[in-house]
Amino acid sequence: MASPEVGRDKSPFMLQPKSLPPPVSKSSKTSSFKAQIMLRVFAAAFTLAAICIMTTSSQSFPLLGFTIKAHYSDSSAMRFLLVTDAIVCAFSVLSVLFVYRLSHLGSDLKYCFYLFLHDMVIMGLATSGCSAATAVGYIGRYGEEKMGWMAVCNHVRKFCNQMAISMVLSYLAFCSYFALSVLSGNKVMYQYESP
């Protein structure tokens, strides 16, 4: 007959001591900071390139005896994307300086949380700008028959293609901030769990 102590050891409701996370090596911390800086530089570069392409692209076409010029400023969604790209670019550069400073100060939970919060807000802003521009870009390229809106990209194909490139670059900046949010969230969780 088995002793009661053996039966107690096999109980599924027994509390187990929580294992501590393994210590992080210095090379792992260095690679984390390098990844943070690299992704922020990428986001700044993507948004800066998107702004340059958007502001320099325009195309004219004749319609019923008039010359019509297509420019990003004609669309409120494209202007909104330009503003969000400018904000993302500026805050990416500022956050590079903050992460560089943080790498010399050491990791503090409070600063890691601020960085995570910053990345989430910027990612949300980038999402809103990209979404608005995508909706208008889709209507410009394909039209909306039920609403009576005709496609205009068959008249200004070069302009629409440049806007599409600008939006792709903005989406790449969003992807960079998505990766940064995952990295920052992971760092906050690790800092919270470490003794």
Short mmCIF file of the C-alpha atoms (twelve columns), coordinates in Angstrom:
data_MODEL
# 
_entry.id   MODEL 
# 
loop_
_atom_site.group_PDB 
_atom_site.id 
_atom_site.type_symbol 
_atom_site.label_atom_id 
_atom_site.label_alt_id 
_atom_site.label_comp_id 
_atom_site.label_asym_id 
_atom_site.label_seq_id 
_atom_site.Cartn_x 
_atom_site.Cartn_y 
_atom_site.Cartn_z 
_atom_site.pdbx_PDB_model_num 
ATOM 1   C CA . MET A 1   0.000   0.000  0.000   1 
ATOM 2   C CA . ALA A 2   1.357   3.407  -0.957  1 
ATOM 3   C CA . SER A 3   2.069   5.863  1.785   1 
ATOM 4   C CA . PRO A 4   -0.107  9.016  1.943   1 
ATOM 5   C CA . GLU A 5   2.956   11.199 1.369   1 
ATOM 6   C CA . VAL A 6   3.581   9.616  -2.036  1 
ATOM 7   C CA . GLY A 7   -0.035  10.296 -3.020  1 
ATOM 8   C CA . ARG A 8   0.325   13.900 -1.914  1 
ATOM 9   C CA . ASP A 9   3.395   14.413 -4.103  1 
ATOM 10  C CA . LYS A 10  1.385   13.443 -7.186  1 
ATOM 11  C CA . SER A 11  -1.481  15.834 -6.478  1 
ATOM 12  C CA . PRO A 12  -2.263  18.068 -9.493  1 
ATOM 13  C CA . PHE A 13  -3.151  20.984 -7.227  1 
ATOM 14  C CA . MET A 14  0.191   21.152 -5.529  1 
ATOM 15  C CA . LEU A 15  1.880   24.547 -5.617  1 
ATOM 16  C CA . GLN A 16  5.190   24.576 -7.391  1 
ATOM 17  C CA . PRO A 17  7.821   27.241 -6.719  1 
ATOM 18  C CA . LYS A 18  8.014   29.740 -9.573  1 
ATOM 19  C CA . SER A 19  11.233  29.497 -11.488 1 
ATOM 20  C CA . LEU A 20  13.093  32.723 -11.983 1 
ATOM 21  C CA . PRO A 21  13.850  33.835 -15.519 1 
ATOM 22  C CA . PRO A 22  17.375  33.079 -16.641 1 
ATOM 23  C CA . PRO A 23  19.795  35.965 -16.323 1 
ATOM 24  C CA . VAL A 24  20.247  37.959 -19.492 1 
ATOM 25  C CA . SER A 25  23.775  38.140 -20.825 1 
ATOM 26  C CA . LYS A 26  25.426  41.414 -21.734 1 
ATOM 27  C CA . SER A 27  25.556  40.439 -25.423 1 
ATOM 28  C CA . SER A 28  21.783  39.804 -25.373 1 
ATOM 29  C CA . LYS A 29  21.160  43.279 -23.921 1 
ATOM 30  C CA . THR A 30  23.460  44.822 -26.522 1 
ATOM 31  C CA . SER A 31  21.694  43.053 -29.394 1 
ATOM 32  C CA . SER A 32  18.319  44.170 -27.991 1 
ATOM 33  C CA . PHE A 33  19.425  47.806 -27.968 1 
ATOM 34  C CA . LYS A 34  20.882  47.456 -31.467 1 
ATOM 35  C CA . ALA A 35  17.589  46.018 -32.731 1 
ATOM 36  C CA . GLN A 36  15.661  48.854 -31.069 1 
ATOM 37  C CA . ILE A 37  17.870  51.514 -32.648 1 
ATOM 38  C CA . MET A 38  17.901  49.821 -36.052 1 
ATOM 39  C CA . LEU A 39  14.087  49.508 -36.216 1 
ATOM 40  C CA . ARG A 40  13.641  53.148 -35.169 1 
ATOM 41  C CA . VAL A 41  16.104  54.303 -37.822 1 
ATOM 42  C CA . PHE A 42  14.231  52.196 -40.393 1 
ATOM 43  C CA . ALA A 43  10.905  53.760 -39.357 1 
ATOM 44  C CA . ALA A 44  12.375  57.260 -39.648 1 
ATOM 45  C CA . ALA A 45  13.909  56.467 -43.056 1 
ATOM 46  C CA . PHE A 46  10.703  54.885 -44.409 1 
ATOM 47  C CA . THR A 47  8.512   57.802 -43.341 1 
ATOM 48  C CA . LEU A 48  11.000  60.380 -44.611 1 
ATOM 49  C CA . ALA A 49  11.110  58.634 -48.005 1 
ATOM 50  C CA . ALA A 50  7.296   58.433 -48.034 1 
ATOM 51  C CA . ILE A 51  7.037   62.168 -47.321 1 
ATOM 52  C CA . CYS A 52  9.533   63.038 -50.083 1 
ATOM 53  C CA . ILE A 53  7.720   60.883 -52.663 1 
ATOM 54  C CA . MET A 54  4.300   62.194 -51.655 1 
ATOM 55  C CA . THR A 55  5.188   65.889 -51.721 1 
ATOM 56  C CA . THR A 56  7.065   65.763 -55.029 1 
ATOM 57  C CA . SER A 57  4.511   63.741 -56.987 1 
ATOM 58  C CA . SER A 58  1.895   65.461 -59.127 1 
ATOM 59  C CA . GLN A 59  0.411   64.927 -62.561 1 
ATOM 60  C CA . SER A 60  -1.774  66.983 -64.874 1 
ATOM 61  C CA . PHE A 61  -4.361  65.665 -67.310 1 
ATOM 62  C CA . PRO A 62  -6.911  67.285 -69.649 1 
ATOM 63  C CA . LEU A 63  -10.610 66.833 -68.905 1 
ATOM 64  C CA . LEU A 64  -13.393 68.516 -70.909 1 
ATOM 65  C CA . GLY A 65  -11.070 71.245 -72.135 1 
ATOM 66  C CA . PHE A 66  -9.636  71.948 -68.669 1 
ATOM 67  C CA . THR A 67  -6.281  70.924 -67.276 1 
ATOM 68  C CA . ILE A 68  -6.625  69.212 -63.919 1 
ATOM 69  C CA . LYS A 69  -3.595  68.675 -61.685 1 
ATOM 70  C CA . ALA A 70  -3.535  65.806 -59.201 1 
ATOM 71  C CA . HIS A 71  -1.574  66.503 -56.019 1 
ATOM 72  C CA . TYR A 72  -1.535  64.929 -52.557 1 
ATOM 73  C CA . SER A 73  -2.992  68.117 -51.023 1 
ATOM 74  C CA . ASP A 74  -6.240  67.535 -52.950 1 
ATOM 75  C CA . SER A 75  -7.115  64.672 -50.597 1 
ATOM 76  C CA . SER A 76  -7.632  65.144 -46.856 1 
ATOM 77  C CA . ALA A 77  -6.649  61.490 -46.275 1 
ATOM 78  C CA . MET A 78  -3.317  62.001 -48.047 1 
ATOM 79  C CA . ARG A 79  -2.684  65.177 -46.049 1 
ATOM 80  C CA . PHE A 80  -3.452  63.204 -42.891 1 
ATOM 81  C CA . LEU A 81  -0.992  60.498 -43.955 1 
ATOM 82  C CA . LEU A 82  1.653   63.167 -44.563 1 
ATOM 83  C CA . VAL A 83  1.126   64.606 -41.068 1 
ATOM 84  C CA . THR A 84  1.206   61.178 -39.409 1 
ATOM 85  C CA . ASP A 85  4.354   60.254 -41.339 1 
ATOM 86  C CA . ALA A 86  6.003   63.496 -40.213 1 
ATOM 87  C CA . ILE A 87  5.080   62.809 -36.565 1 
ATOM 88  C CA . VAL A 88  6.280   59.195 -36.788 1 
ATOM 89  C CA . CYS A 89  9.552   60.351 -38.370 1 
ATOM 90  C CA . ALA A 90  10.181  63.027 -35.731 1 
ATOM 91  C CA . PHE A 91  9.357   60.762 -32.784 1 
ATOM 92  C CA . SER A 92  11.448  57.947 -34.273 1 
ATOM 93  C CA . VAL A 93  14.504  60.204 -34.300 1 
ATOM 94  C CA . LEU A 94  13.797  61.374 -30.739 1 
ATOM 95  C CA . SER A 95  13.279  57.821 -29.542 1 
ATOM 96  C CA . VAL A 96  16.637  56.767 -31.060 1 
ATOM 97  C CA . LEU A 97  18.285  59.350 -28.809 1 
ATOM 98  C CA . PHE A 98  16.250  58.126 -25.819 1 
ATOM 99  C CA . VAL A 99  17.156  54.460 -26.427 1 
ATOM 100 C CA . TYR A 100 20.822  55.372 -26.869 1 
ATOM 101 C CA . ARG A 101 20.738  57.264 -23.563 1 
ATOM 102 C CA . LEU A 102 18.855  54.393 -21.907 1 
ATOM 103 C CA . SER A 103 21.518  51.913 -23.019 1 
ATOM 104 C CA . HIS A 104 24.101  53.863 -21.000 1 
ATOM 105 C CA . LEU A 105 21.857  54.412 -17.964 1 
ATOM 106 C CA . GLY A 106 20.786  50.782 -17.626 1 
ATOM 107 C CA . SER A 107 17.321  49.269 -17.882 1 
ATOM 108 C CA . ASP A 108 14.777  50.704 -15.475 1 
ATOM 109 C CA . LEU A 109 11.200  49.380 -15.481 1 
ATOM 110 C CA . LYS A 110 9.749   52.900 -15.541 1 
ATOM 111 C CA . TYR A 111 11.735  53.931 -18.643 1 
ATOM 112 C CA . CYS A 112 11.007  50.625 -20.389 1 
ATOM 113 C CA . PHE A 113 7.289   51.153 -19.787 1 
ATOM 114 C CA . TYR A 114 7.465   54.707 -21.182 1 
ATOM 115 C CA . LEU A 115 9.212   53.356 -24.264 1 
ATOM 116 C CA . PHE A 116 6.554   50.649 -24.674 1 
ATOM 117 C CA . LEU A 117 3.790   53.249 -24.316 1 
ATOM 118 C CA . HIS A 118 5.512   55.506 -26.873 1 
ATOM 119 C CA . ASP A 119 5.795   52.651 -29.368 1 
ATOM 120 C CA . MET A 120 2.129   51.682 -28.968 1 
ATOM 121 C CA . VAL A 121 0.910   55.270 -29.489 1 
ATOM 122 C CA . ILE A 122 3.109   55.810 -32.561 1 
ATOM 123 C CA . MET A 123 2.028   52.446 -33.990 1 
ATOM 124 C CA . GLY A 124 -1.636  53.439 -33.554 1 
ATOM 125 C CA . LEU A 125 -0.997  56.781 -35.223 1 
ATOM 126 C CA . ALA A 126 0.772   55.096 -38.152 1 
ATOM 127 C CA . THR A 127 -2.138  52.652 -38.481 1 
ATOM 128 C CA . SER A 128 -4.705  55.444 -38.669 1 
ATOM 129 C CA . GLY A 129 -2.773  57.357 -41.350 1 
ATOM 130 C CA . CYS A 130 -2.180  54.262 -43.467 1 
ATOM 131 C CA . SER A 131 -5.795  53.122 -43.160 1 
ATOM 132 C CA . ALA A 132 -7.260  56.471 -44.208 1 
ATOM 133 C CA . ALA A 133 -4.937  56.758 -47.207 1 
ATOM 134 C CA . THR A 134 -5.575  53.149 -48.250 1 
ATOM 135 C CA . ALA A 135 -9.344  53.665 -48.283 1 
ATOM 136 C CA . VAL A 136 -9.083  56.774 -50.475 1 
ATOM 137 C CA . GLY A 137 -6.420  55.159 -52.656 1 
ATOM 138 C CA . TYR A 138 -8.667  52.168 -53.273 1 
ATOM 139 C CA . ILE A 139 -11.518 54.420 -54.397 1 
ATOM 140 C CA . GLY A 140 -9.134  56.404 -56.602 1 
ATOM 141 C CA . ARG A 141 -7.864  53.237 -58.275 1 
ATOM 142 C CA . TYR A 142 -11.064 51.193 -58.553 1 
ATOM 143 C CA . GLY A 143 -13.890 53.677 -57.955 1 
ATOM 144 C CA . GLU A 144 -17.164 52.912 -56.196 1 
ATOM 145 C CA . GLU A 145 -19.981 52.183 -58.628 1 
ATOM 146 C CA . LYS A 146 -22.806 52.121 -56.076 1 
ATOM 147 C CA . MET A 147 -21.851 55.595 -54.837 1 
ATOM 148 C CA . GLY A 148 -21.225 56.935 -58.340 1 
ATOM 149 C CA . TRP A 149 -17.529 57.638 -57.682 1 
ATOM 150 C CA . MET A 150 -15.387 56.956 -60.709 1 
ATOM 151 C CA . ALA A 151 -11.801 55.751 -60.679 1 
ATOM 152 C CA . VAL A 152 -9.290  58.477 -61.512 1 
ATOM 153 C CA . CYS A 153 -6.082  56.456 -61.591 1 
ATOM 154 C CA . ASN A 154 -6.591  55.582 -65.259 1 
ATOM 155 C CA . HIS A 155 -6.104  59.326 -65.949 1 
ATOM 156 C CA . VAL A 156 -3.192  59.898 -63.533 1 
ATOM 157 C CA . ARG A 157 -1.471  56.517 -63.418 1 
ATOM 158 C CA . LYS A 158 1.991   57.913 -62.572 1 
ATOM 159 C CA . PHE A 159 0.618   59.936 -59.660 1 
ATOM 160 C CA . CYS A 160 -1.335  56.956 -58.291 1 
ATOM 161 C CA . ASN A 161 1.707   54.688 -58.525 1 
ATOM 162 C CA . GLN A 162 3.817   57.196 -56.604 1 
ATOM 163 C CA . MET A 163 1.106   57.473 -53.941 1 
ATOM 164 C CA . ALA A 164 1.046   53.669 -53.715 1 
ATOM 165 C CA . ILE A 165 4.833   53.601 -53.180 1 
ATOM 166 C CA . SER A 166 4.459   56.243 -50.483 1 
ATOM 167 C CA . MET A 167 1.778   54.184 -48.736 1 
ATOM 168 C CA . VAL A 168 3.899   51.016 -48.911 1 
ATOM 169 C CA . LEU A 169 6.754   52.893 -47.223 1 
ATOM 170 C CA . SER A 170 4.336   54.122 -44.547 1 
ATOM 171 C CA . TYR A 171 3.179   50.539 -43.977 1 
ATOM 172 C CA . LEU A 172 6.812   49.458 -43.598 1 
ATOM 173 C CA . ALA A 173 7.206   52.100 -40.885 1 
ATOM 174 C CA . PHE A 174 4.082   50.676 -39.217 1 
ATOM 175 C CA . CYS A 175 5.622   47.181 -39.359 1 
ATOM 176 C CA . SER A 176 8.788   48.545 -37.747 1 
ATOM 177 C CA . TYR A 177 6.741   49.969 -34.889 1 
ATOM 178 C CA . PHE A 178 4.793   46.741 -34.555 1 
ATOM 179 C CA . ALA A 179 8.087   44.895 -34.065 1 
ATOM 180 C CA . LEU A 180 9.238   47.613 -31.646 1 
ATOM 181 C CA . SER A 181 6.037   47.254 -29.616 1 
ATOM 182 C CA . VAL A 182 6.653   43.513 -29.299 1 
ATOM 183 C CA . LEU A 183 10.288  44.106 -28.267 1 
ATOM 184 C CA . SER A 184 9.375   46.845 -25.782 1 
ATOM 185 C CA . GLY A 185 6.521   44.789 -24.309 1 
ATOM 186 C CA . ASN A 186 8.818   41.810 -23.905 1 
ATOM 187 C CA . LYS A 187 11.395  43.988 -22.157 1 
ATOM 188 C CA . VAL A 188 8.768   45.388 -19.765 1 
ATOM 189 C CA . MET A 189 7.575   41.853 -18.937 1 
ATOM 190 C CA . TYR A 190 11.121  40.671 -18.328 1 
ATOM 191 C CA . GLN A 191 11.944  43.669 -16.134 1 
ATOM 192 C CA . TYR A 192 8.736   43.131 -14.149 1 
ATOM 193 C CA . GLU A 193 9.438   39.423 -13.597 1 
ATOM 194 C CA . SER A 194 13.103  39.812 -12.703 1 
ATOM 195 C CA . PRO A 195 13.907  40.111 -9.006  1 
# 
